[in-house]
Amino acid sequence: MHILQPKHTKLSPNEVEKLLAELNISLTQLPKIKINDLALEEGYEISDVVKIERIVDGEKYFYYRVVSV
């Protein structure tokens, strides 16, 4: 992982369920990230949800993507 690359973390099924309930959305409504994206490490599969942590001006922001083809 490059120092400037945001941290990517795979969510567990329980975390995904909580996230979708909190946001009141379905899995298909999340933005997508390609399975061959260089930011993703090995071990990700289609329909996994990725939490992306970005730090802007000292504050953490979280973005979520679903892995797709």
mmJSON file of the N, C-alpha and C atoms, coordinates in Angstrom:
{"data_MODEL":{"atom_site":{
"group_PDB":["ATOM","ATOM","ATOM","ATOM","ATOM","ATOM","ATOM","ATOM","ATOM","ATOM","ATOM","ATOM","ATOM","ATOM","ATOM","ATOM","ATOM","ATOM","ATOM","ATOM","ATOM","ATOM","ATOM","ATOM","ATOM","ATOM","ATOM","ATOM","ATOM","ATOM","ATOM","ATOM","ATOM","ATOM","ATOM","ATOM","ATOM","ATOM","ATOM","ATOM","ATOM","ATOM","ATOM","ATOM","ATOM","ATOM","ATOM","ATOM","ATOM","ATOM","ATOM","ATOM","ATOM","ATOM","ATOM","ATOM","ATOM","ATOM","ATOM","ATOM","ATOM","ATOM","ATOM","ATOM","ATOM","ATOM","ATOM","ATOM","ATOM","ATOM","ATOM","ATOM","ATOM","ATOM","ATOM","ATOM","ATOM","ATOM","ATOM","ATOM","ATOM","ATOM","ATOM","ATOM","ATOM","ATOM","ATOM","ATOM","ATOM","ATOM","ATOM","ATOM","ATOM","ATOM","ATOM","ATOM","ATOM","ATOM","ATOM","ATOM","ATOM","ATOM","ATOM","ATOM","ATOM","ATOM","ATOM","ATOM","ATOM","ATOM","ATOM","ATOM","ATOM","ATOM","ATOM","ATOM","ATOM","ATOM","ATOM","ATOM","ATOM","ATOM","ATOM","ATOM","ATOM","ATOM","ATOM","ATOM","ATOM","ATOM","ATOM","ATOM","ATOM","ATOM","ATOM","ATOM","ATOM","ATOM","ATOM","ATOM","ATOM","ATOM","ATOM","ATOM","ATOM","ATOM","ATOM","ATOM","ATOM","ATOM","ATOM","ATOM","ATOM","ATOM","ATOM","ATOM","ATOM","ATOM","ATOM","ATOM","ATOM","ATOM","ATOM","ATOM","ATOM","ATOM","ATOM","ATOM","ATOM","ATOM","ATOM","ATOM","ATOM","ATOM","ATOM","ATOM","ATOM","ATOM","ATOM","ATOM","ATOM","ATOM","ATOM","ATOM","ATOM","ATOM","ATOM","ATOM","ATOM","ATOM","ATOM","ATOM","ATOM","ATOM","ATOM","ATOM","ATOM","ATOM","ATOM","ATOM","ATOM","ATOM","ATOM","ATOM","ATOM","ATOM","ATOM"],
"id":[1,2,3,4,5,6,7,8,9,10,11,12,13,14,15,16,17,18,19,20,21,22,23,24,25,26,27,28,29,30,31,32,33,34,35,36,37,38,39,40,41,42,43,44,45,46,47,48,49,50,51,52,53,54,55,56,57,58,59,60,61,62,63,64,65,66,67,68,69,70,71,72,73,74,75,76,77,78,79,80,81,82,83,84,85,86,87,88,89,90,91,92,93,94,95,96,97,98,99,100,101,102,103,104,105,106,107,108,109,110,111,112,113,114,115,116,117,118,119,120,121,122,123,124,125,126,127,128,129,130,131,132,133,134,135,136,137,138,139,140,141,142,143,144,145,146,147,148,149,150,151,152,153,154,155,156,157,158,159,160,161,162,163,164,165,166,167,168,169,170,171,172,173,174,175,176,177,178,179,180,181,182,183,184,185,186,187,188,189,190,191,192,193,194,195,196,197,198,199,200,201,202,203,204,205,206,207],
"type_symbol":["N","C","C","N","C","C","N","C","C","N","C","C","N","C","C","N","C","C","N","C","C","N","C","C","N","C","C","N","C","C","N","C","C","N","C","C","N","C","C","N","C","C","N","C","C","N","C","C","N","C","C","N","C","C","N","C","C","N","C","C","N","C","C","N","C","C","N","C","C","N","C","C","N","C","C","N","C","C","N","C","C","N","C","C","N","C","C","N","C","C","N","C","C","N","C","C","N","C","C","N","C","C","N","C","C","N","C","C","N","C","C","N","C","C","N","C","C","N","C","C","N","C","C","N","C","C","N","C","C","N","C","C","N","C","C","N","C","C","N","C","C","N","C","C","N","C","C","N","C","C","N","C","C","N","C","C","N","C","C","N","C","C","N","C","C","N","C","C","N","C","C","N","C","C","N","C","C","N","C","C","N","C","C","N","C","C","N","C","C","N","C","C","N","C","C","N","C","C","N","C","C","N","C","C","N","C","C"],
"label_atom_id":["N","CA","C","N","CA","C","N","CA","C","N","CA","C","N","CA","C","N","CA","C","N","CA","C","N","CA","C","N","CA","C","N","CA","C","N","CA","C","N","CA","C","N","CA","C","N","CA","C","N","CA","C","N","CA","C","N","CA","C","N","CA","C","N","CA","C","N","CA","C","N","CA","C","N","CA","C","N","CA","C","N","CA","C","N","CA","C","N","CA","C","N","CA","C","N","CA","C","N","CA","C","N","CA","C","N","CA","C","N","CA","C","N","CA","C","N","CA","C","N","CA","C","N","CA","C","N","CA","C","N","CA","C","N","CA","C","N","CA","C","N","CA","C","N","CA","C","N","CA","C","N","CA","C","N","CA","C","N","CA","C","N","CA","C","N","CA","C","N","CA","C","N","CA","C","N","CA","C","N","CA","C","N","CA","C","N","CA","C","N","CA","C","N","CA","C","N","CA","C","N","CA","C","N","CA","C","N","CA","C","N","CA","C","N","CA","C","N","CA","C","N","CA","C","N","CA","C","N","CA","C","N","CA","C","N","CA","C","N","CA","C"],
"label_alt_id":[null,null,null,null,null,null,null,null,null,null,null,null,null,null,null,null,null,null,null,null,null,null,null,null,null,null,null,null,null,null,null,null,null,null,null,null,null,null,null,null,null,null,null,null,null,null,null,null,null,null,null,null,null,null,null,null,null,null,null,null,null,null,null,null,null,null,null,null,null,null,null,null,null,null,null,null,null,null,null,null,null,null,null,null,null,null,null,null,null,null,null,null,null,null,null,null,null,null,null,null,null,null,null,null,null,null,null,null,null,null,null,null,null,null,null,null,null,null,null,null,null,null,null,null,null,null,null,null,null,null,null,null,null,null,null,null,null,null,null,null,null,null,null,null,null,null,null,null,null,null,null,null,null,null,null,null,null,null,null,null,null,null,null,null,null,null,null,null,null,null,null,null,null,null,null,null,null,null,null,null,null,null,null,null,null,null,null,null,null,null,null,null,null,null,null,null,null,null,null,null,null,null,null,null,null,null,null],
"label_comp_id":["MET","MET","MET","HIS","HIS","HIS","ILE","ILE","ILE","LEU","LEU","LEU","GLN","GLN","GLN","PRO","PRO","PRO","LYS","LYS","LYS","HIS","HIS","HIS","THR","THR","THR","LYS","LYS","LYS","LEU","LEU","LEU","SER","SER","SER","PRO","PRO","PRO","ASN","ASN","ASN","GLU","GLU","GLU","VAL","VAL","VAL","GLU","GLU","GLU","LYS","LYS","LYS","LEU","LEU","LEU","LEU","LEU","LEU","ALA","ALA","ALA","GLU","GLU","GLU","LEU","LEU","LEU","ASN","ASN","ASN","ILE","ILE","ILE","SER","SER","SER","LEU","LEU","LEU","THR","THR","THR","GLN","GLN","GLN","LEU","LEU","LEU","PRO","PRO","PRO","LYS","LYS","LYS","ILE","ILE","ILE","LYS","LYS","LYS","ILE","ILE","ILE","ASN","ASN","ASN","ASP","ASP","ASP","LEU","LEU","LEU","ALA","ALA","ALA","LEU","LEU","LEU","GLU","GLU","GLU","GLU","GLU","GLU","GLY","GLY","GLY","TYR","TYR","TYR","GLU","GLU","GLU","ILE","ILE","ILE","SER","SER","SER","ASP","ASP","ASP","VAL","VAL","VAL","VAL","VAL","VAL","LYS","LYS","LYS","ILE","ILE","ILE","GLU","GLU","GLU","ARG","ARG","ARG","ILE","ILE","ILE","VAL","VAL","VAL","ASP","ASP","ASP","GLY","GLY","GLY","GLU","GLU","GLU","LYS","LYS","LYS","TYR","TYR","TYR","PHE","PHE","PHE","TYR","TYR","TYR","TYR","TYR","TYR","ARG","ARG","ARG","VAL","VAL","VAL","VAL","VAL","VAL","SER","SER","SER","VAL","VAL","VAL"],
"label_asym_id":["A","A","A","A","A","A","A","A","A","A","A","A","A","A","A","A","A","A","A","A","A","A","A","A","A","A","A","A","A","A","A","A","A","A","A","A","A","A","A","A","A","A","A","A","A","A","A","A","A","A","A","A","A","A","A","A","A","A","A","A","A","A","A","A","A","A","A","A","A","A","A","A","A","A","A","A","A","A","A","A","A","A","A","A","A","A","A","A","A","A","A","A","A","A","A","A","A","A","A","A","A","A","A","A","A","A","A","A","A","A","A","A","A","A","A","A","A","A","A","A","A","A","A","A","A","A","A","A","A","A","A","A","A","A","A","A","A","A","A","A","A","A","A","A","A","A","A","A","A","A","A","A","A","A","A","A","A","A","A","A","A","A","A","A","A","A","A","A","A","A","A","A","A","A","A","A","A","A","A","A","A","A","A","A","A","A","A","A","A","A","A","A","A","A","A","A","A","A","A","A","A","A","A","A","A","A","A"],
"label_entity_id":["1","1","1","1","1","1","1","1","1","1","1","1","1","1","1","1","1","1","1","1","1","1","1","1","1","1","1","1","1","1","1","1","1","1","1","1","1","1","1","1","1","1","1","1","1","1","1","1","1","1","1","1","1","1","1","1","1","1","1","1","1","1","1","1","1","1","1","1","1","1","1","1","1","1","1","1","1","1","1","1","1","1","1","1","1","1","1","1","1","1","1","1","1","1","1","1","1","1","1","1","1","1","1","1","1","1","1","1","1","1","1","1","1","1","1","1","1","1","1","1","1","1","1","1","1","1","1","1","1","1","1","1","1","1","1","1","1","1","1","1","1","1","1","1","1","1","1","1","1","1","1","1","1","1","1","1","1","1","1","1","1","1","1","1","1","1","1","1","1","1","1","1","1","1","1","1","1","1","1","1","1","1","1","1","1","1","1","1","1","1","1","1","1","1","1","1","1","1","1","1","1","1","1","1","1","1","1"],
"label_seq_id":[1,1,1,2,2,2,3,3,3,4,4,4,5,5,5,6,6,6,7,7,7,8,8,8,9,9,9,10,10,10,11,11,11,12,12,12,13,13,13,14,14,14,15,15,15,16,16,16,17,17,17,18,18,18,19,19,19,20,20,20,21,21,21,22,22,22,23,23,23,24,24,24,25,25,25,26,26,26,27,27,27,28,28,28,29,29,29,30,30,30,31,31,31,32,32,32,33,33,33,34,34,34,35,35,35,36,36,36,37,37,37,38,38,38,39,39,39,40,40,40,41,41,41,42,42,42,43,43,43,44,44,44,45,45,45,46,46,46,47,47,47,48,48,48,49,49,49,50,50,50,51,51,51,52,52,52,53,53,53,54,54,54,55,55,55,56,56,56,57,57,57,58,58,58,59,59,59,60,60,60,61,61,61,62,62,62,63,63,63,64,64,64,65,65,65,66,66,66,67,67,67,68,68,68,69,69,69],
"pdbx_PDB_ins_code":[null,null,null,null,null,null,null,null,null,null,null,null,null,null,null,null,null,null,null,null,null,null,null,null,null,null,null,null,null,null,null,null,null,null,null,null,null,null,null,null,null,null,null,null,null,null,null,null,null,null,null,null,null,null,null,null,null,null,null,null,null,null,null,null,null,null,null,null,null,null,null,null,null,null,null,null,null,null,null,null,null,null,null,null,null,null,null,null,null,null,null,null,null,null,null,null,null,null,null,null,null,null,null,null,null,null,null,null,null,null,null,null,null,null,null,null,null,null,null,null,null,null,null,null,null,null,null,null,null,null,null,null,null,null,null,null,null,null,null,null,null,null,null,null,null,null,null,null,null,null,null,null,null,null,null,null,null,null,null,null,null,null,null,null,null,null,null,null,null,null,null,null,null,null,null,null,null,null,null,null,null,null,null,null,null,null,null,null,null,null,null,null,null,null,null,null,null,null,null,null,null,null,null,null,null,null,null],
"Cartn_x":[0.839,0.0,0.885,0.533,1.265,0.877,1.769,1.523,0.356,0.129,-0.959,-2.29,-2.262,-3.484,-4.333,-5.621,-6.492,-6.557,-6.833,-6.923,-8.217,-8.104,-9.251,-9.414,-10.642,-10.922,-12.174,-12.104,-13.284,-14.171,-15.478,-16.421,-16.923,-17.187,-17.764,-19.24,-19.868,-21.303,-22.165,-21.821,-22.573,-22.433,-21.21,-20.976,-21.735,-21.782,-22.512,-23.994,-24.53,-25.947,-26.283,-25.429,-25.633,-25.541,-24.555,-24.371,-25.592,-26.062,-27.209,-28.464,-28.63,-29.782,-29.67,-28.454,-28.219,-28.477,-28.04,-28.209,-29.558,-30.278,-31.582,-31.495,-30.517,-30.308,-30.079,-30.042,-29.701,-28.27,-27.744,-26.369,-26.165,-27.174,-27.061,-27.007,-27.361,-27.35,-25.996,-25.09,-23.748,-22.956,-22.065,-21.162,-20.296,-19.783,-19.03,-17.534,-16.762,-15.323,-14.999,-14.211,-13.882,-12.99,-13.2,-12.432,-10.945,-10.636,-9.238,-8.634,-9.308,-8.78,-7.495,-6.47,-5.166,-5.168,-6.137,-6.212,-6.637,-7.313,-7.773,-6.671,-6.475,-5.51,-6.183,-5.419,-5.992,-6.932,-7.894,-8.812,-10.196,-10.365,-11.694,-12.467,-13.765,-14.631,-15.772,-16.446,-17.599,-18.631,-19.203,-20.24,-19.694,-18.363,-17.795,-17.964,-18.096,-18.204,-16.881,-16.378,-15.089,-15.316,-14.686,-14.721,-13.423,-13.54,-12.374,-12.266,-11.113,-10.882,-9.972,-10.495,-9.706,-9.576,-8.4,-8.169,-7.985,-8.879,-8.841,-8.814,-7.795,-7.64,-7.743,-7.164,-7.125,-8.395,-9.421,-10.669,-10.803,-11.325,-11.527,-12.896,-12.911,-14.156,-14.186,-15.365,-15.503,-16.396,-15.964,-16.706,-16.868,-17.929,-18.204,-18.426,-17.855,-18.0,-18.272,-19.017,-19.26,-18.401,-17.744,-16.849,-17.692,-17.376,-18.13,-17.157,-17.726,-16.942,-16.354],
"Cartn_y":[-1.181,0.0,1.245,2.196,3.455,4.372,5.221,6.104,7.066,7.447,8.373,7.67,6.364,5.603,5.497,5.785,5.643,4.184,3.993,2.651,1.979,0.748,-0.04,-1.232,-1.44,-2.524,-3.261,-4.591,-5.395,-5.508,-5.235,-5.333,-6.768,-7.148,-8.464,-8.437,-9.602,-9.629,-8.891,-8.983,-8.271,-6.759,-6.301,-4.869,-4.355,-5.172,-4.791,-4.649,-5.605,-5.576,-4.312,-3.974,-2.775,-1.511,-1.46,-0.289,-0.06,-1.116,-0.999,-0.578,-1.083,-0.696,0.768,1.169,2.55,3.549,3.206,4.096,3.905,2.863,2.535,2.37,1.56,1.286,-0.207,-0.618,-2.007,-2.055,-3.236,-3.425,-2.862,-2.974,-2.501,-0.982,-0.284,1.178,1.773,0.949,1.441,1.683,2.683,2.861,1.618,1.421,0.205,0.477,-0.581,-0.565,-1.853,-1.761,-2.936,-3.903,-5.186,-6.224,-6.138,-5.595,-5.485,-4.115,-3.318,-2.022,-2.262,-1.514,-1.727,-1.408,-0.65,-0.327,-1.529,-2.489,-3.673,-4.72,-5.262,-6.344,-7.654,-8.726,-10.033,-10.462,-11.293,-11.801,-11.183,-10.17,-9.577,-10.361,-10.477,-11.19,-10.273,-10.651,-9.907,-9.813,-8.671,-8.322,-8.079,-8.107,-7.675,-6.16,-5.658,-4.218,-3.728,-2.635,-2.073,-0.728,-0.548,0.728,1.459,2.664,3.462,4.632,4.735,5.779,6.851,8.059,9.183,10.219,10.835,11.885,13.195,14.14,15.449,16.508,17.346,18.407,17.869,16.708,16.12,15.396,15.387,14.695,13.435,12.369,11.102,11.09,10.637,10.45,9.021,8.408,7.031,6.949,6.149,5.911,4.401,3.98,2.553,2.222,1.094,0.621,-0.869,-1.34,-2.768,-3.25,-4.383,-4.929,-5.52,-5.124,-5.614,-6.037,-6.586,-7.085,-5.937],
"Cartn_z":[0.0,0.0,0.0,-0.815,-0.922,0.229,0.656,1.804,1.556,0.301,-0.013,-0.276,-0.373,-0.643,0.62,0.515,1.688,2.147,3.418,3.992,3.521,3.017,2.568,3.501,3.994,4.922,4.474,4.463,4.12,5.353,5.18,6.279,6.434,7.665,7.938,7.564,7.391,7.06,8.087,9.373,10.407,10.25,9.952,9.75,8.53,7.473,6.264,6.579,7.31,7.679,8.483,9.446,10.267,9.421,8.524,7.657,6.773,6.134,5.241,6.002,7.225,8.043,8.477,8.849,9.293,8.168,6.962,5.813,5.122,5.523,4.941,3.418,2.991,1.567,1.371,0.113,-0.201,-0.736,-0.833,-1.301,-2.703,-3.547,-4.938,-5.034,-3.971,-4.0,-3.608,-3.126,-2.805,-4.079,-4.077,-5.223,-5.391,-6.58,-6.889,-7.0,-6.754,-6.983,-7.725,-8.765,-9.581,-8.813,-9.038,-8.364,-8.718,-9.892,-10.317,-9.984,-9.156,-8.728,-7.941,-8.25,-7.617,-6.12,-5.656,-4.226,-3.393,-4.017,-3.302,-3.235,-2.059,-1.897,-2.289,-2.338,-2.648,-1.534,-1.895,-0.895,-0.974,-1.819,-1.992,-3.04,-2.821,-3.763,-4.176,-5.259,-5.733,-4.6,-4.412,-3.427,-2.017,-1.827,-0.55,-0.442,0.774,0.984,1.573,0.99,1.377,2.054,3.206,3.915,3.574,3.042,2.65,3.618,4.253,5.254,4.66,4.557,4.049,5.147,5.237,6.223,5.464,5.744,5.094,6.191,6.161,7.158,8.583,8.816,10.142,10.566,9.727,10.048,9.21,9.839,9.128,8.472,7.226,6.481,5.973,6.023,5.597,4.37,3.41,2.188,2.047,1.447,1.313,-0.148,-0.581,-1.955,-1.928,-2.926,-3.069,-4.249,-4.072,-5.099,-6.225,-7.458,-8.617,-9.718,-10.769,-11.906,-12.691],
"occupancy":[1.0,1.0,1.0,1.0,1.0,1.0,1.0,1.0,1.0,1.0,1.0,1.0,1.0,1.0,1.0,1.0,1.0,1.0,1.0,1.0,1.0,1.0,1.0,1.0,1.0,1.0,1.0,1.0,1.0,1.0,1.0,1.0,1.0,1.0,1.0,1.0,1.0,1.0,1.0,1.0,1.0,1.0,1.0,1.0,1.0,1.0,1.0,1.0,1.0,1.0,1.0,1.0,1.0,1.0,1.0,1.0,1.0,1.0,1.0,1.0,1.0,1.0,1.0,1.0,1.0,1.0,1.0,1.0,1.0,1.0,1.0,1.0,1.0,1.0,1.0,1.0,1.0,1.0,1.0,1.0,1.0,1.0,1.0,1.0,1.0,1.0,1.0,1.0,1.0,1.0,1.0,1.0,1.0,1.0,1.0,1.0,1.0,1.0,1.0,1.0,1.0,1.0,1.0,1.0,1.0,1.0,1.0,1.0,1.0,1.0,1.0,1.0,1.0,1.0,1.0,1.0,1.0,1.0,1.0,1.0,1.0,1.0,1.0,1.0,1.0,1.0,1.0,1.0,1.0,1.0,1.0,1.0,1.0,1.0,1.0,1.0,1.0,1.0,1.0,1.0,1.0,1.0,1.0,1.0,1.0,1.0,1.0,1.0,1.0,1.0,1.0,1.0,1.0,1.0,1.0,1.0,1.0,1.0,1.0,1.0,1.0,1.0,1.0,1.0,1.0,1.0,1.0,1.0,1.0,1.0,1.0,1.0,1.0,1.0,1.0,1.0,1.0,1.0,1.0,1.0,1.0,1.0,1.0,1.0,1.0,1.0,1.0,1.0,1.0,1.0,1.0,1.0,1.0,1.0,1.0,1.0,1.0,1.0,1.0,1.0,1.0,1.0,1.0,1.0,1.0,1.0,1.0],
"B_iso_or_equiv":[0.0,0.0,0.0,0.0,0.0,0.0,0.0,0.0,0.0,0.0,0.0,0.0,0.0,0.0,0.0,0.0,0.0,0.0,0.0,0.0,0.0,0.0,0.0,0.0,0.0,0.0,0.0,0.0,0.0,0.0,0.0,0.0,0.0,0.0,0.0,0.0,0.0,0.0,0.0,0.0,0.0,0.0,0.0,0.0,0.0,0.0,0.0,0.0,0.0,0.0,0.0,0.0,0.0,0.0,0.0,0.0,0.0,0.0,0.0,0.0,0.0,0.0,0.0,0.0,0.0,0.0,0.0,0.0,0.0,0.0,0.0,0.0,0.0,0.0,0.0,0.0,0.0,0.0,0.0,0.0,0.0,0.0,0.0,0.0,0.0,0.0,0.0,0.0,0.0,0.0,0.0,0.0,0.0,0.0,0.0,0.0,0.0,0.0,0.0,0.0,0.0,0.0,0.0,0.0,0.0,0.0,0.0,0.0,0.0,0.0,0.0,0.0,0.0,0.0,0.0,0.0,0.0,0.0,0.0,0.0,0.0,0.0,0.0,0.0,0.0,0.0,0.0,0.0,0.0,0.0,0.0,0.0,0.0,0.0,0.0,0.0,0.0,0.0,0.0,0.0,0.0,0.0,0.0,0.0,0.0,0.0,0.0,0.0,0.0,0.0,0.0,0.0,0.0,0.0,0.0,0.0,0.0,0.0,0.0,0.0,0.0,0.0,0.0,0.0,0.0,0.0,0.0,0.0,0.0,0.0,0.0,0.0,0.0,0.0,0.0,0.0,0.0,0.0,0.0,0.0,0.0,0.0,0.0,0.0,0.0,0.0,0.0,0.0,0.0,0.0,0.0,0.0,0.0,0.0,0.0,0.0,0.0,0.0,0.0,0.0,0.0,0.0,0.0,0.0,0.0,0.0,0.0],
"pdbx_formal_charge":[null,null,null,null,null,null,null,null,null,null,null,null,null,null,null,null,null,null,null,null,null,null,null,null,null,null,null,null,null,null,null,null,null,null,null,null,null,null,null,null,null,null,null,null,null,null,null,null,null,null,null,null,null,null,null,null,null,null,null,null,null,null,null,null,null,null,null,null,null,null,null,null,null,null,null,null,null,null,null,null,null,null,null,null,null,null,null,null,null,null,null,null,null,null,null,null,null,null,null,null,null,null,null,null,null,null,null,null,null,null,null,null,null,null,null,null,null,null,null,null,null,null,null,null,null,null,null,null,null,null,null,null,null,null,null,null,null,null,null,null,null,null,null,null,null,null,null,null,null,null,null,null,null,null,null,null,null,null,null,null,null,null,null,null,null,null,null,null,null,null,null,null,null,null,null,null,null,null,null,null,null,null,null,null,null,null,null,null,null,null,null,null,null,null,null,null,null,null,null,null,null,null,null,null,null,null,null],
"auth_seq_id":[1,1,1,2,2,2,3,3,3,4,4,4,5,5,5,6,6,6,7,7,7,8,8,8,9,9,9,10,10,10,11,11,11,12,12,12,13,13,13,14,14,14,15,15,15,16,16,16,17,17,17,18,18,18,19,19,19,20,20,20,21,21,21,22,22,22,23,23,23,24,24,24,25,25,25,26,26,26,27,27,27,28,28,28,29,29,29,30,30,30,31,31,31,32,32,32,33,33,33,34,34,34,35,35,35,36,36,36,37,37,37,38,38,38,39,39,39,40,40,40,41,41,41,42,42,42,43,43,43,44,44,44,45,45,45,46,46,46,47,47,47,48,48,48,49,49,49,50,50,50,51,51,51,52,52,52,53,53,53,54,54,54,55,55,55,56,56,56,57,57,57,58,58,58,59,59,59,60,60,60,61,61,61,62,62,62,63,63,63,64,64,64,65,65,65,66,66,66,67,67,67,68,68,68,69,69,69],
"auth_comp_id":["MET","MET","MET","HIS","HIS","HIS","ILE","ILE","ILE","LEU","LEU","LEU","GLN","GLN","GLN","PRO","PRO","PRO","LYS","LYS","LYS","HIS","HIS","HIS","THR","THR","THR","LYS","LYS","LYS","LEU","LEU","LEU","SER","SER","SER","PRO","PRO","PRO","ASN","ASN","ASN","GLU","GLU","GLU","VAL","VAL","VAL","GLU","GLU","GLU","LYS","LYS","LYS","LEU","LEU","LEU","LEU","LEU","LEU","ALA","ALA","ALA","GLU","GLU","GLU","LEU","LEU","LEU","ASN","ASN","ASN","ILE","ILE","ILE","SER","SER","SER","LEU","LEU","LEU","THR","THR","THR","GLN","GLN","GLN","LEU","LEU","LEU","PRO","PRO","PRO","LYS","LYS","LYS","ILE","ILE","ILE","LYS","LYS","LYS","ILE","ILE","ILE","ASN","ASN","ASN","ASP","ASP","ASP","LEU","LEU","LEU","ALA","ALA","ALA","LEU","LEU","LEU","GLU","GLU","GLU","GLU","GLU","GLU","GLY","GLY","GLY","TYR","TYR","TYR","GLU","GLU","GLU","ILE","ILE","ILE","SER","SER","SER","ASP","ASP","ASP","VAL","VAL","VAL","VAL","VAL","VAL","LYS","LYS","LYS","ILE","ILE","ILE","GLU","GLU","GLU","ARG","ARG","ARG","ILE","ILE","ILE","VAL","VAL","VAL","ASP","ASP","ASP","GLY","GLY","GLY","GLU","GLU","GLU","LYS","LYS","LYS","TYR","TYR","TYR","PHE","PHE","PHE","TYR","TYR","TYR","TYR","TYR","TYR","ARG","ARG","ARG","VAL","VAL","VAL","VAL","VAL","VAL","SER","SER","SER","VAL","VAL","VAL"],
"auth_asym_id":["A","A","A","A","A","A","A","A","A","A","A","A","A","A","A","A","A","A","A","A","A","A","A","A","A","A","A","A","A","A","A","A","A","A","A","A","A","A","A","A","A","A","A","A","A","A","A","A","A","A","A","A","A","A","A","A","A","A","A","A","A","A","A","A","A","A","A","A","A","A","A","A","A","A","A","A","A","A","A","A","A","A","A","A","A","A","A","A","A","A","A","A","A","A","A","A","A","A","A","A","A","A","A","A","A","A","A","A","A","A","A","A","A","A","A","A","A","A","A","A","A","A","A","A","A","A","A","A","A","A","A","A","A","A","A","A","A","A","A","A","A","A","A","A","A","A","A","A","A","A","A","A","A","A","A","A","A","A","A","A","A","A","A","A","A","A","A","A","A","A","A","A","A","A","A","A","A","A","A","A","A","A","A","A","A","A","A","A","A","A","A","A","A","A","A","A","A","A","A","A","A","A","A","A","A","A","A"],
"auth_atom_id":["N","CA","C","N","CA","C","N","CA","C","N","CA","C","N","CA","C","N","CA","C","N","CA","C","N","CA","C","N","CA","C","N","CA","C","N","CA","C","N","CA","C","N","CA","C","N","CA","C","N","CA","C","N","CA","C","N","CA","C","N","CA","C","N","CA","C","N","CA","C","N","CA","C","N","CA","C","N","CA","C","N","CA","C","N","CA","C","N","CA","C","N","CA","C","N","CA","C","N","CA","C","N","CA","C","N","CA","C","N","CA","C","N","CA","C","N","CA","C","N","CA","C","N","CA","C","N","CA","C","N","CA","C","N","CA","C","N","CA","C","N","CA","C","N","CA","C","N","CA","C","N","CA","C","N","CA","C","N","CA","C","N","CA","C","N","CA","C","N","CA","C","N","CA","C","N","CA","C","N","CA","C","N","CA","C","N","CA","C","N","CA","C","N","CA","C","N","CA","C","N","CA","C","N","CA","C","N","CA","C","N","CA","C","N","CA","C","N","CA","C","N","CA","C","N","CA","C","N","CA","C","N","CA","C","N","CA","C","N","CA","C"],
"pdbx_PDB_model_num":[1,1,1,1,1,1,1,1,1,1,1,1,1,1,1,1,1,1,1,1,1,1,1,1,1,1,1,1,1,1,1,1,1,1,1,1,1,1,1,1,1,1,1,1,1,1,1,1,1,1,1,1,1,1,1,1,1,1,1,1,1,1,1,1,1,1,1,1,1,1,1,1,1,1,1,1,1,1,1,1,1,1,1,1,1,1,1,1,1,1,1,1,1,1,1,1,1,1,1,1,1,1,1,1,1,1,1,1,1,1,1,1,1,1,1,1,1,1,1,1,1,1,1,1,1,1,1,1,1,1,1,1,1,1,1,1,1,1,1,1,1,1,1,1,1,1,1,1,1,1,1,1,1,1,1,1,1,1,1,1,1,1,1,1,1,1,1,1,1,1,1,1,1,1,1,1,1,1,1,1,1,1,1,1,1,1,1,1,1,1,1,1,1,1,1,1,1,1,1,1,1,1,1,1,1,1,1]
}}}
